[in-house]
Amino acid sequence: MKEGIHPEYKECNVTCACGNSFVTKSLNKEIRLDVCSACHPFFTGQQKFVNRGGRVEKFKNKYNMD
């Protein structure tokens, strides 16, 4: 590797809007997030799966067709 052409890789403080924070390494000094793994619905288990169906299924249900 060539000397002096690579950016400085340093510790970075990551802060989420929910208040969670952790330290990682990055080129930036600080990173602010809207959603992290502590508050994202997929990781917290609060995700809701809704089987909505398509347009055809909605039409058939609306007019009681089989």
All heavy atoms as TSV, in Angstrom:
chain	resi	resn	atom	element	x	y	z
A	1	MET	N	N	0.843	-1.185	0.000
A	1	MET	CA	C	0.000	0.000	0.000
A	1	MET	C	C	0.884	1.243	0.000
A	1	MET	O	O	1.927	1.267	0.651
A	1	MET	CB	C	-0.906	0.000	1.225
A	1	MET	CG	C	-1.969	-1.064	1.153
A	1	MET	SD	S	-3.248	-1.125	2.453
A	1	MET	CE	C	-2.870	0.095	3.601
A	2	LYS	N	N	0.442	2.247	-0.676
A	2	LYS	CA	C	1.192	3.494	-0.722
A	2	LYS	C	C	1.010	4.259	0.581
A	2	LYS	O	O	-0.066	4.236	1.185
A	2	LYS	CB	C	0.727	4.356	-1.886
A	2	LYS	CG	C	1.080	3.794	-3.235
A	2	LYS	CD	C	0.687	4.761	-4.325
A	2	LYS	CE	C	1.047	4.211	-5.675
A	2	LYS	NZ	N	0.675	5.134	-6.741
A	3	GLU	N	N	2.004	4.928	1.004
A	3	GLU	CA	C	1.967	5.724	2.229
A	3	GLU	C	C	1.329	7.090	1.965
A	3	GLU	O	O	1.554	7.698	0.915
A	3	GLU	CB	C	3.384	5.927	2.769
A	3	GLU	CG	C	4.056	4.658	3.225
A	3	GLU	CD	C	3.408	4.063	4.454
A	3	GLU	OE1	O	2.931	4.826	5.307
A	3	GLU	OE2	O	3.388	2.831	4.562
A	4	GLY	N	N	0.515	7.556	2.916
A	4	GLY	CA	C	-0.017	8.916	2.878
A	4	GLY	C	C	-1.205	9.162	1.972
A	4	GLY	O	O	-1.637	10.308	1.853
A	5	ILE	N	N	-1.761	8.143	1.317
A	5	ILE	CA	C	-2.908	8.397	0.435
A	5	ILE	C	C	-4.220	7.921	1.048
A	5	ILE	O	O	-5.289	8.214	0.536
A	5	ILE	CB	C	-2.715	7.741	-0.950
A	5	ILE	CG1	C	-2.656	6.219	-0.835
A	5	ILE	CG2	C	-1.492	8.290	-1.644
A	5	ILE	CD1	C	-2.756	5.516	-2.158
A	6	HIS	N	N	-4.139	7.181	2.138
A	6	HIS	CA	C	-5.338	6.638	2.755
A	6	HIS	C	C	-5.855	7.560	3.849
A	6	HIS	O	O	-5.074	8.132	4.608
A	6	HIS	CB	C	-5.046	5.252	3.330
A	6	HIS	CG	C	-4.596	4.288	2.285
A	6	HIS	ND1	N	-5.451	3.741	1.368
A	6	HIS	CD2	C	-3.365	3.797	1.993
A	6	HIS	CE1	C	-4.777	2.943	0.566
A	6	HIS	NE2	N	-3.503	2.968	0.917
A	7	PRO	N	N	-7.183	7.728	3.954
A	7	PRO	CA	C	-7.730	8.599	5.001
A	7	PRO	C	C	-7.539	7.989	6.392
A	7	PRO	O	O	-7.344	6.784	6.540
A	7	PRO	CB	C	-9.216	8.688	4.653
A	7	PRO	CG	C	-9.495	7.523	3.796
A	7	PRO	CD	C	-8.225	7.161	3.107
A	8	GLU	N	N	-7.633	8.825	7.388
A	8	GLU	CA	C	-7.458	8.388	8.782
A	8	GLU	C	C	-8.706	7.650	9.252
A	8	GLU	O	O	-9.818	8.161	9.178
A	8	GLU	CB	C	-7.204	9.597	9.673
A	8	GLU	CG	C	-6.902	9.238	11.101
A	8	GLU	CD	C	-6.689	10.465	11.958
A	8	GLU	OE1	O	-6.463	11.552	11.422
A	8	GLU	OE2	O	-6.775	10.311	13.189
A	9	TYR	N	N	-8.528	6.445	9.739
A	9	TYR	CA	C	-9.610	5.591	10.218
A	9	TYR	C	C	-9.594	5.668	11.742
A	9	TYR	O	O	-8.665	5.203	12.390
A	9	TYR	CB	C	-9.346	4.161	9.736
A	9	TYR	CG	C	-10.493	3.210	9.837
A	9	TYR	CD1	C	-11.683	3.442	9.183
A	9	TYR	CD2	C	-10.377	2.053	10.586
A	9	TYR	CE1	C	-12.732	2.541	9.261
A	9	TYR	CE2	C	-11.411	1.150	10.676
A	9	TYR	CZ	C	-12.586	1.403	10.012
A	9	TYR	OH	O	-13.619	0.507	10.100
A	10	LYS	N	N	-10.615	6.283	12.350
A	10	LYS	CA	C	-10.598	6.539	13.787
A	10	LYS	C	C	-11.896	6.082	14.445
A	10	LYS	O	O	-12.855	5.733	13.773
A	10	LYS	CB	C	-10.376	8.021	14.027
A	10	LYS	CG	C	-11.371	8.894	13.288
A	10	LYS	CD	C	-10.977	10.345	13.300
A	10	LYS	CE	C	-11.893	11.106	12.384
A	10	LYS	NZ	N	-11.288	11.820	11.330
A	11	GLU	N	N	-11.913	6.099	15.779
A	11	GLU	CA	C	-13.121	5.731	16.521
A	11	GLU	C	C	-14.201	6.771	16.290
A	11	GLU	O	O	-13.935	7.970	16.206
A	11	GLU	CB	C	-12.816	5.605	18.007
A	11	GLU	CG	C	-12.076	4.353	18.356
A	11	GLU	CD	C	-12.061	4.074	19.842
A	11	GLU	OE1	O	-12.570	4.910	20.625
A	11	GLU	OE2	O	-11.546	3.019	20.211
A	12	CYS	N	N	-15.436	6.279	16.199
A	12	CYS	CA	C	-16.580	7.125	15.878
A	12	CYS	C	C	-17.704	6.844	16.871
A	12	CYS	O	O	-17.999	5.688	17.177
A	12	CYS	CB	C	-17.032	6.802	14.458
A	12	CYS	SG	S	-18.589	7.539	13.992
A	13	ASN	N	N	-18.331	7.889	17.374
A	13	ASN	CA	C	-19.463	7.763	18.277
A	13	ASN	C	C	-20.745	7.831	17.451
A	13	ASN	O	O	-21.013	8.827	16.798
A	13	ASN	CB	C	-19.439	8.872	19.336
A	13	ASN	CG	C	-20.482	8.661	20.388
A	13	ASN	OD1	O	-21.030	7.583	20.516
A	13	ASN	ND2	N	-20.767	9.696	21.149
A	14	VAL	N	N	-21.541	6.756	17.487
A	14	VAL	CA	C	-22.794	6.683	16.741
A	14	VAL	C	C	-23.938	6.890	17.722
A	14	VAL	O	O	-24.033	6.198	18.731
A	14	VAL	CB	C	-22.938	5.319	16.031
A	14	VAL	CG1	C	-24.228	5.265	15.254
A	14	VAL	CG2	C	-21.751	5.059	15.131
A	15	THR	N	N	-24.825	7.852	17.429
A	15	THR	CA	C	-25.950	8.172	18.299
A	15	THR	C	C	-27.245	8.074	17.509
A	15	THR	O	O	-27.362	8.625	16.422
A	15	THR	CB	C	-25.805	9.602	18.857
A	15	THR	OG1	O	-24.532	9.733	19.467
A	15	THR	CG2	C	-26.879	9.893	19.885
A	16	CYS	N	N	-28.234	7.384	18.079
A	16	CYS	CA	C	-29.537	7.223	17.442
A	16	CYS	C	C	-30.530	8.212	18.060
A	16	CYS	O	O	-30.334	8.703	19.170
A	16	CYS	CB	C	-30.033	5.785	17.630
A	16	CYS	SG	S	-31.656	5.487	16.890
A	17	ALA	N	N	-31.619	8.455	17.352
A	17	ALA	CA	C	-32.663	9.346	17.851
A	17	ALA	C	C	-33.350	8.766	19.085
A	17	ALA	O	O	-33.892	9.507	19.907
A	17	ALA	CB	C	-33.693	9.614	16.759
A	18	CYS	N	N	-33.305	7.432	19.257
A	18	CYS	CA	C	-33.938	6.807	20.420
A	18	CYS	C	C	-33.094	6.947	21.680
A	18	CYS	O	O	-33.548	6.639	22.769
A	18	CYS	CB	C	-34.210	5.325	20.141
A	18	CYS	SG	S	-32.736	4.300	20.077
A	19	GLY	N	N	-31.846	7.414	21.542
A	19	GLY	CA	C	-30.972	7.592	22.691
A	19	GLY	C	C	-29.872	6.558	22.786
A	19	GLY	O	O	-28.945	6.699	23.568
A	20	ASN	N	N	-29.958	5.507	21.991
A	20	ASN	CA	C	-28.925	4.476	21.988
A	20	ASN	C	C	-27.655	5.029	21.360
A	20	ASN	O	O	-27.698	5.768	20.391
A	20	ASN	CB	C	-29.419	3.263	21.197
A	20	ASN	CG	C	-28.471	2.103	21.271
A	20	ASN	OD1	O	-27.747	1.934	22.248
A	20	ASN	ND2	N	-28.460	1.288	20.239
A	21	SER	N	N	-26.512	4.675	21.922
A	21	SER	CA	C	-25.241	5.099	21.342
A	21	SER	C	C	-24.222	3.982	21.489
A	21	SER	O	O	-24.288	3.174	22.413
A	21	SER	CB	C	-24.737	6.374	22.000
A	21	SER	OG	O	-24.459	6.139	23.350
A	22	PHE	N	N	-23.292	3.930	20.553
A	22	PHE	CA	C	-22.217	2.944	20.582
A	22	PHE	C	C	-21.030	3.499	19.830
A	22	PHE	O	O	-21.122	4.498	19.128
A	22	PHE	CB	C	-22.673	1.600	19.999
A	22	PHE	CG	C	-23.249	1.678	18.614
A	22	PHE	CD1	C	-22.458	1.516	17.499
A	22	PHE	CD2	C	-24.610	1.909	18.436
A	22	PHE	CE1	C	-22.995	1.583	16.226
A	22	PHE	CE2	C	-25.155	1.979	17.171
A	22	PHE	CZ	C	-24.346	1.819	16.064
A	23	VAL	N	N	-19.889	2.844	19.997
A	23	VAL	CA	C	-18.645	3.291	19.378
A	23	VAL	C	C	-18.237	2.273	18.318
A	23	VAL	O	O	-18.297	1.070	18.536
A	23	VAL	CB	C	-17.535	3.442	20.439
A	23	VAL	CG1	C	-16.225	3.832	19.792
A	23	VAL	CG2	C	-17.935	4.458	21.486
A	24	THR	N	N	-17.853	2.776	17.158
A	24	THR	CA	C	-17.349	1.948	16.073
A	24	THR	C	C	-16.206	2.697	15.414
A	24	THR	O	O	-15.756	3.716	15.919
A	24	THR	CB	C	-18.475	1.617	15.069
A	24	THR	OG1	O	-17.999	0.669	14.130
A	24	THR	CG2	C	-18.979	2.852	14.364
A	25	LYS	N	N	-15.731	2.228	14.302
A	25	LYS	CA	C	-14.667	2.929	13.582
A	25	LYS	C	C	-15.205	3.434	12.256
A	25	LYS	O	O	-15.976	2.756	11.587
A	25	LYS	CB	C	-13.487	1.995	13.356
A	25	LYS	CG	C	-12.786	1.647	14.635
A	25	LYS	CD	C	-11.360	1.322	14.368
A	25	LYS	CE	C	-10.674	1.153	15.717
A	25	LYS	NZ	N	-9.288	1.458	15.623
A	26	SER	N	N	-14.800	4.648	11.893
A	26	SER	CA	C	-15.262	5.274	10.666
A	26	SER	C	C	-14.305	6.397	10.290
A	26	SER	O	O	-13.395	6.737	11.043
A	26	SER	CB	C	-16.670	5.830	10.862
A	26	SER	OG	O	-17.096	6.522	9.706
A	27	LEU	N	N	-14.552	6.988	9.137
A	27	LEU	CA	C	-13.791	8.163	8.732
A	27	LEU	C	C	-14.335	9.417	9.399
A	27	LEU	O	O	-13.637	10.417	9.511
A	27	LEU	CB	C	-13.829	8.321	7.217
A	27	LEU	CG	C	-13.251	7.158	6.419
A	27	LEU	CD1	C	-13.442	7.410	4.936
A	27	LEU	CD2	C	-11.804	6.938	6.745
A	28	ASN	N	N	-15.600	9.369	9.840
A	28	ASN	CA	C	-16.239	10.500	10.506
A	28	ASN	C	C	-16.000	10.428	12.010
A	28	ASN	O	O	-15.799	9.353	12.569
A	28	ASN	CB	C	-17.744	10.495	10.244
A	28	ASN	CG	C	-18.053	10.621	8.778
A	28	ASN	OD1	O	-17.335	11.267	8.043
A	28	ASN	ND2	N	-19.120	9.977	8.346
A	29	LYS	N	N	-16.088	11.572	12.663
A	29	LYS	CA	C	-15.941	11.628	14.114
A	29	LYS	C	C	-17.215	11.210	14.818
A	29	LYS	O	O	-17.196	10.575	15.864
A	29	LYS	CB	C	-15.607	13.070	14.510
A	29	LYS	CG	C	-14.498	13.215	15.467
A	29	LYS	CD	C	-14.283	14.678	15.771
A	29	LYS	CE	C	-12.903	14.892	16.314
A	29	LYS	NZ	N	-12.676	16.262	16.677
A	30	GLU	N	N	-18.352	11.586	14.225
A	30	GLU	CA	C	-19.653	11.335	14.845
A	30	GLU	C	C	-20.691	11.038	13.764
A	30	GLU	O	O	-20.689	11.665	12.713
A	30	GLU	CB	C	-20.083	12.566	15.645
A	30	GLU	CG	C	-21.372	12.416	16.367
A	30	GLU	CD	C	-21.748	13.672	17.147
A	30	GLU	OE1	O	-21.046	14.685	17.031
A	30	GLU	OE2	O	-22.754	13.616	17.838
A	31	ILE	N	N	-21.584	10.079	14.043
A	31	ILE	CA	C	-22.673	9.744	13.130
A	31	ILE	C	C	-23.970	9.780	13.926
A	31	ILE	O	O	-24.044	9.240	15.026
A	31	ILE	CB	C	-22.481	8.343	12.509
A	31	ILE	CG1	C	-21.193	8.299	11.687
A	31	ILE	CG2	C	-23.670	7.976	11.638
A	31	ILE	CD1	C	-20.865	6.924	11.138
A	32	ARG	N	N	-25.004	10.416	13.363
A	32	ARG	CA	C	-26.326	10.463	13.995
A	32	ARG	C	C	-27.312	9.703	13.110
A	32	ARG	O	O	-27.379	9.935	11.916
A	32	ARG	CB	C	-26.787	11.894	14.187
A	32	ARG	CG	C	-25.937	12.637	15.178
A	32	ARG	CD	C	-26.381	14.081	15.294
A	32	ARG	NE	N	-25.460	14.781	16.166
A	32	ARG	CZ	C	-25.832	15.398	17.272
A	32	ARG	NH1	N	-27.097	15.422	17.620
A	32	ARG	NH2	N	-24.940	16.001	18.020
A	33	LEU	N	N	-28.082	8.795	13.746
A	33	LEU	CA	C	-29.021	7.951	13.023
A	33	LEU	C	C	-30.457	8.250	13.429
A	33	LEU	O	O	-30.716	8.715	14.537
A	33	LEU	CB	C	-28.745	6.472	13.324
A	33	LEU	CG	C	-27.363	5.939	13.023
A	33	LEU	CD1	C	-27.240	4.523	13.543
A	33	LEU	CD2	C	-27.112	5.974	11.540
A	34	ASP	N	N	-31.398	7.957	12.536
A	34	ASP	CA	C	-32.819	8.043	12.862
A	34	ASP	C	C	-33.305	6.736	13.465
A	34	ASP	O	O	-34.135	6.724	14.357
A	34	ASP	CB	C	-33.639	8.363	11.622
A	34	ASP	CG	C	-33.345	9.745	11.079
A	34	ASP	OD1	O	-32.977	10.621	11.877
A	34	ASP	OD2	O	-33.478	9.943	9.860
A	35	VAL	N	N	-32.803	5.615	12.943
A	35	VAL	CA	C	-33.240	4.292	13.383
A	35	VAL	C	C	-32.005	3.412	13.541
A	35	VAL	O	O	-31.132	3.396	12.683
A	35	VAL	CB	C	-34.195	3.657	12.349
A	35	VAL	CG1	C	-34.633	2.286	12.789
A	35	VAL	CG2	C	-35.400	4.542	12.115
A	36	CYS	N	N	-31.941	2.689	14.648
A	36	CYS	CA	C	-30.838	1.752	14.870
A	36	CYS	C	C	-31.416	0.373	15.180
A	36	CYS	O	O	-32.625	0.181	15.205
A	36	CYS	CB	C	-29.947	2.235	16.012
A	36	CYS	SG	S	-30.729	2.187	17.622
A	37	SER	N	N	-30.546	-0.586	15.464
A	37	SER	CA	C	-31.015	-1.941	15.742
A	37	SER	C	C	-31.754	-2.039	17.072
A	37	SER	O	O	-32.508	-2.980	17.296
A	37	SER	CB	C	-29.843	-2.915	15.731
A	37	SER	OG	O	-28.915	-2.565	16.727
A	38	ALA	N	N	-31.585	-1.066	17.958
A	38	ALA	CA	C	-32.281	-1.090	19.246
A	38	ALA	C	C	-33.728	-0.610	19.130
A	38	ALA	O	O	-34.563	-0.952	19.966
A	38	ALA	CB	C	-31.545	-0.225	20.261
A	39	CYS	N	N	-34.051	0.176	18.097
A	39	CYS	CA	C	-35.407	0.713	17.983
A	39	CYS	C	C	-36.109	0.330	16.678
A	39	CYS	O	O	-37.277	0.637	16.494
A	39	CYS	CB	C	-35.384	2.232	18.136
A	39	CYS	SG	S	-34.436	3.099	16.879
A	40	HIS	N	N	-35.421	-0.341	15.756
A	40	HIS	CA	C	-36.038	-0.734	14.496
A	40	HIS	C	C	-37.032	-1.876	14.739
A	40	HIS	O	O	-36.723	-2.824	15.443
A	40	HIS	CB	C	-34.964	-1.184	13.498
A	40	HIS	CG	C	-35.478	-1.322	12.114
A	40	HIS	ND1	N	-36.153	-2.429	11.671
A	40	HIS	CD2	C	-35.422	-0.477	11.058
A	40	HIS	CE1	C	-36.479	-2.270	10.411
A	40	HIS	NE2	N	-36.049	-1.092	10.012
A	41	PRO	N	N	-38.241	-1.800	14.173
A	41	PRO	CA	C	-39.261	-2.823	14.429
A	41	PRO	C	C	-38.839	-4.242	14.053
A	41	PRO	O	O	-39.251	-5.190	14.693
A	41	PRO	CB	C	-40.442	-2.382	13.556
A	41	PRO	CG	C	-40.247	-0.946	13.336
A	41	PRO	CD	C	-38.775	-0.706	13.350
A	42	PHE	N	N	-38.014	-4.414	13.047
A	42	PHE	CA	C	-37.586	-5.759	12.658
A	42	PHE	C	C	-36.757	-6.405	13.766
A	42	PHE	O	O	-36.915	-7.577	14.068
A	42	PHE	CB	C	-36.773	-5.701	11.370
A	42	PHE	CG	C	-36.291	-7.042	10.919
A	42	PHE	CD1	C	-37.148	-7.921	10.283
A	42	PHE	CD2	C	-34.979	-7.435	11.142
A	42	PHE	CE1	C	-36.707	-9.163	9.867
A	42	PHE	CE2	C	-34.535	-8.675	10.732
A	42	PHE	CZ	C	-35.400	-9.532	10.087
A	43	PHE	N	N	-35.876	-5.652	14.391
A	43	PHE	CA	C	-34.995	-6.196	15.415
A	43	PHE	C	C	-35.658	-6.275	16.783
A	43	PHE	O	O	-35.278	-7.088	17.612
A	43	PHE	CB	C	-33.714	-5.364	15.525
A	43	PHE	CG	C	-32.875	-5.411	14.279
A	43	PHE	CD1	C	-32.789	-4.318	13.444
A	43	PHE	CD2	C	-32.184	-6.557	13.941
A	43	PHE	CE1	C	-32.021	-4.359	12.299
A	43	PHE	CE2	C	-31.421	-6.612	12.795
A	43	PHE	CZ	C	-31.334	-5.513	11.975
A	44	THR	N	N	-36.661	-5.441	17.052
A	44	THR	CA	C	-37.326	-5.451	18.350
A	44	THR	C	C	-38.470	-6.452	18.415
A	44	THR	O	O	-39.004	-6.704	19.486
A	44	THR	CB	C	-37.873	-4.057	18.701
A	44	THR	OG1	O	-38.794	-3.649	17.697
A	44	THR	CG2	C	-36.752	-3.038	18.805
A	45	GLY	N	N	-38.889	-7.004	17.278
A	45	GLY	CA	C	-39.971	-7.987	17.260
A	45	GLY	C	C	-41.346	-7.358	17.218
A	45	GLY	O	O	-42.346	-8.036	17.383
A	46	GLN	N	N	-41.439	-6.080	16.985
A	46	GLN	CA	C	-42.728	-5.393	16.934
A	46	GLN	C	C	-43.212	-5.210	15.504
A	46	GLN	O	O	-44.180	-4.509	15.266
A	46	GLN	CB	C	-42.623	-4.036	17.617
A	46	GLN	CG	C	-42.295	-4.140	19.082
A	46	GLN	CD	C	-42.064	-2.777	19.701
A	46	GLN	OE1	O	-42.070	-1.762	19.022
A	46	GLN	NE2	N	-41.845	-2.752	20.997
A	47	GLN	N	N	-42.539	-5.850	14.560
A	47	GLN	CA	C	-42.924	-5.721	13.163
A	47	GLN	C	C	-44.231	-6.450	12.922
A	47	GLN	O	O	-44.440	-7.568	13.393
A	47	GLN	CB	C	-41.836	-6.289	12.272
A	47	GLN	CG	C	-42.091	-6.103	10.803
A	47	GLN	CD	C	-40.935	-6.610	9.971
A	47	GLN	OE1	O	-40.071	-7.307	10.451
A	47	GLN	NE2	N	-40.941	-6.263	8.710
A	48	LYS	N	N	-45.119	-5.816	12.178
A	48	LYS	CA	C	-46.418	-6.403	11.882
A	48	LYS	C	C	-46.437	-6.840	10.420
A	48	LYS	O	O	-46.119	-6.075	9.528
A	48	LYS	CB	C	-47.532	-5.392	12.128
A	48	LYS	CG	C	-47.663	-5.004	13.572
A	48	LYS	CD	C	-48.784	-4.012	13.765
A	48	LYS	CE	C	-48.855	-3.585	15.213
A	48	LYS	NZ	N	-49.873	-2.586	15.442
A	49	PHE	N	N	-46.805	-8.092	10.193
A	49	PHE	CA	C	-46.956	-8.596	8.839
A	49	PHE	C	C	-48.431	-8.539	8.481
A	49	PHE	O	O	-49.268	-9.120	9.160
A	49	PHE	CB	C	-46.454	-10.041	8.740
A	49	PHE	CG	C	-44.982	-10.163	8.960
A	49	PHE	CD1	C	-44.483	-10.601	10.166
A	49	PHE	CD2	C	-44.092	-9.827	7.952
A	49	PHE	CE1	C	-43.131	-10.712	10.366
A	49	PHE	CE2	C	-42.734	-9.940	8.144
A	49	PHE	CZ	C	-42.246	-10.382	9.356
A	50	VAL	N	N	-48.727	-7.843	7.428
A	50	VAL	CA	C	-50.110	-7.686	7.000
A	50	VAL	C	C	-50.242	-8.316	5.618
A	50	VAL	O	O	-49.554	-7.932	4.675
A	50	VAL	CB	C	-50.509	-6.196	6.950
A	50	VAL	CG1	C	-51.932	-6.045	6.477
A	50	VAL	CG2	C	-50.325	-5.557	8.303
A	51	ASN	N	N	-51.134	-9.285	5.502
A	51	ASN	CA	C	-51.394	-9.914	4.221
A	51	ASN	C	C	-52.535	-9.154	3.569
A	51	ASN	O	O	-53.702	-9.435	3.808
A	51	ASN	CB	C	-51.732	-11.392	4.402
A	51	ASN	CG	C	-51.798	-12.105	3.076
A	51	ASN	OD1	O	-51.491	-11.526	2.037
A	51	ASN	ND2	N	-52.184	-13.367	3.115
A	52	ARG	N	N	-52.198	-8.195	2.755
A	52	ARG	CA	C	-53.209	-7.325	2.174
A	52	ARG	C	C	-53.780	-7.881	0.888
A	52	ARG	O	O	-54.898	-7.575	0.518
A	52	ARG	CB	C	-52.607	-5.950	1.916
A	52	ARG	CG	C	-52.191	-5.276	3.205
A	52	ARG	CD	C	-51.711	-3.898	2.971
A	52	ARG	NE	N	-52.783	-3.111	2.392
A	52	ARG	CZ	C	-52.644	-1.882	1.961
A	52	ARG	NH1	N	-51.500	-1.297	2.031
A	52	ARG	NH2	N	-53.656	-1.233	1.452
A	53	GLY	N	N	-53.024	-8.646	0.151
A	53	GLY	CA	C	-53.504	-9.164	-1.123
A	53	GLY	C	C	-53.382	-8.126	-2.214
A	53	GLY	O	O	-53.063	-6.966	-1.984
A	54	GLY	N	N	-53.641	-8.558	-3.420
A	54	GLY	CA	C	-53.540	-7.669	-4.565
A	54	GLY	C	C	-54.881	-7.077	-4.944
A	54	GLY	O	O	-55.889	-7.207	-4.248
A	55	ARG	N	N	-54.914	-6.420	-6.094
A	55	ARG	CA	C	-56.136	-5.762	-6.571
A	55	ARG	C	C	-57.235	-6.767	-6.893
A	55	ARG	O	O	-58.405	-6.519	-6.642
A	55	ARG	CB	C	-55.833	-4.927	-7.805
A	55	ARG	CG	C	-55.001	-3.722	-7.517
A	55	ARG	CD	C	-54.818	-2.927	-8.775
A	55	ARG	NE	N	-54.092	-1.696	-8.502
A	55	ARG	CZ	C	-53.854	-0.771	-9.397
A	55	ARG	NH1	N	-54.260	-0.941	-10.638
A	55	ARG	NH2	N	-53.213	0.318	-9.076
A	56	VAL	N	N	-56.836	-7.896	-7.471
A	56	VAL	CA	C	-57.832	-8.906	-7.853
A	56	VAL	C	C	-58.519	-9.465	-6.608
A	56	VAL	O	O	-59.749	-9.601	-6.570
A	56	VAL	CB	C	-57.175	-10.038	-8.673
A	56	VAL	CG1	C	-58.167	-11.138	-8.973
A	56	VAL	CG2	C	-56.589	-9.480	-9.963
A	57	GLU	N	N	-57.740	-9.771	-5.588
A	57	GLU	CA	C	-58.312	-10.309	-4.350
A	57	GLU	C	C	-59.238	-9.283	-3.685
A	57	GLU	O	O	-60.299	-9.626	-3.168
A	57	GLU	CB	C	-57.212	-10.725	-3.377
A	57	GLU	CG	C	-56.500	-11.998	-3.765
A	57	GLU	CD	C	-55.420	-11.762	-4.809
A	57	GLU	OE1	O	-55.036	-10.590	-5.039
A	57	GLU	OE2	O	-54.980	-12.743	-5.411
A	58	LYS	N	N	-58.849	-8.023	-3.709
A	58	LYS	CA	C	-59.708	-6.974	-3.132
A	58	LYS	C	C	-61.037	-6.869	-3.894
A	58	LYS	O	O	-62.097	-6.725	-3.295
A	58	LYS	CB	C	-58.987	-5.621	-3.165
A	58	LYS	CG	C	-57.889	-5.513	-2.158
A	58	LYS	CD	C	-57.249	-4.145	-2.247
A	58	LYS	CE	C	-56.066	-4.042	-1.315
A	58	LYS	NZ	N	-55.421	-2.745	-1.367
A	59	PHE	N	N	-60.974	-6.941	-5.243
A	59	PHE	CA	C	-62.183	-6.873	-6.043
A	59	PHE	C	C	-63.090	-8.061	-5.763
A	59	PHE	O	O	-64.294	-7.890	-5.589
A	59	PHE	CB	C	-61.783	-6.831	-7.540
A	59	PHE	CG	C	-62.963	-6.775	-8.463
A	59	PHE	CD1	C	-63.558	-5.552	-8.761
A	59	PHE	CD2	C	-63.474	-7.919	-9.056
A	59	PHE	CE1	C	-64.657	-5.485	-9.608
A	59	PHE	CE2	C	-64.558	-7.845	-9.910
A	59	PHE	CZ	C	-65.140	-6.637	-10.187
A	60	LYS	N	N	-62.510	-9.260	-5.706
A	60	LYS	CA	C	-63.309	-10.460	-5.448
A	60	LYS	C	C	-63.946	-10.398	-4.076
A	60	LYS	O	O	-65.111	-10.786	-3.916
A	60	LYS	CB	C	-62.425	-11.706	-5.564
A	60	LYS	CG	C	-62.075	-12.049	-6.984
A	60	LYS	CD	C	-61.242	-13.309	-7.041
A	60	LYS	CE	C	-60.914	-13.685	-8.463
A	60	LYS	NZ	N	-60.111	-14.920	-8.528
A	61	ASN	N	N	-63.206	-9.937	-3.078
A	61	ASN	CA	C	-63.776	-9.812	-1.730
A	61	ASN	C	C	-64.865	-8.755	-1.666
A	61	ASN	O	O	-65.873	-8.938	-0.977
A	61	ASN	CB	C	-62.677	-9.492	-0.719
A	61	ASN	CG	C	-61.750	-10.657	-0.504
A	61	ASN	OD1	O	-62.117	-11.808	-0.745
A	61	ASN	ND2	N	-60.539	-10.357	-0.071
A	62	LYS	N	N	-64.687	-7.665	-2.396
A	62	LYS	CA	C	-65.657	-6.582	-2.375
A	62	LYS	C	C	-67.000	-7.014	-2.968
A	62	LYS	O	O	-68.064	-6.660	-2.463
A	62	LYS	CB	C	-65.103	-5.392	-3.157
A	62	LYS	CG	C	-65.992	-4.172	-3.123
A	62	LYS	CD	C	-65.323	-3.012	-3.848
A	62	LYS	CE	C	-66.179	-1.781	-3.835
A	62	LYS	NZ	N	-65.554	-0.646	-4.516
A	63	TYR	N	N	-66.969	-7.821	-4.049
A	63	TYR	CA	C	-68.188	-8.222	-4.741
A	63	TYR	C	C	-68.559	-9.676	-4.477
A	63	TYR	O	O	-69.361	-10.254	-5.218
A	63	TYR	CB	C	-68.051	-7.946	-6.245
A	63	TYR	CG	C	-67.945	-6.462	-6.524
A	63	TYR	CD1	C	-66.725	-5.892	-6.883
A	63	TYR	CD2	C	-69.037	-5.635	-6.389
A	63	TYR	CE1	C	-66.610	-4.540	-7.119
A	63	TYR	CE2	C	-68.947	-4.273	-6.624
A	63	TYR	CZ	C	-67.734	-3.722	-6.974
A	63	TYR	OH	O	-67.635	-2.381	-7.211
A	64	ASN	N	N	-67.981	-10.264	-3.441
A	64	ASN	CA	C	-68.289	-11.643	-3.003
A	64	ASN	C	C	-68.178	-12.644	-4.144
A	64	ASN	O	O	-69.064	-13.475	-4.365
A	64	ASN	CB	C	-69.680	-11.708	-2.371
A	64	ASN	CG	C	-69.762	-10.897	-1.107
A	64	ASN	OD1	O	-68.795	-10.837	-0.361
A	64	ASN	ND2	N	-70.892	-10.259	-0.880
A	65	MET	N	N	-67.103	-12.577	-4.894
A	65	MET	CA	C	-66.847	-13.536	-5.949
A	65	MET	C	C	-65.873	-14.596	-5.454
A	65	MET	O	O	-65.054	-14.342	-4.602
A	65	MET	CB	C	-66.231	-12.827	-7.159
A	65	MET	CG	C	-67.087	-11.775	-7.763
A	65	MET	SD	S	-66.184	-10.988	-9.094
A	65	MET	CE	C	-67.497	-10.654	-10.202
A	66	ASP	N	N	-65.963	-15.799	-6.010
A	66	ASP	CA	C	-65.043	-16.872	-5.605
A	66	ASP	C	C	-63.989	-17.099	-6.629
A	66	ASP	O	O	-63.876	-16.931	-7.679
A	66	ASP	CB	C	-65.783	-18.172	-5.335
A	66	ASP	CG	C	-66.593	-18.042	-4.039
A	66	ASP	OD1	O	-66.124	-17.364	-3.121
A	66	ASP	OD2	O	-67.679	-18.643	-3.974
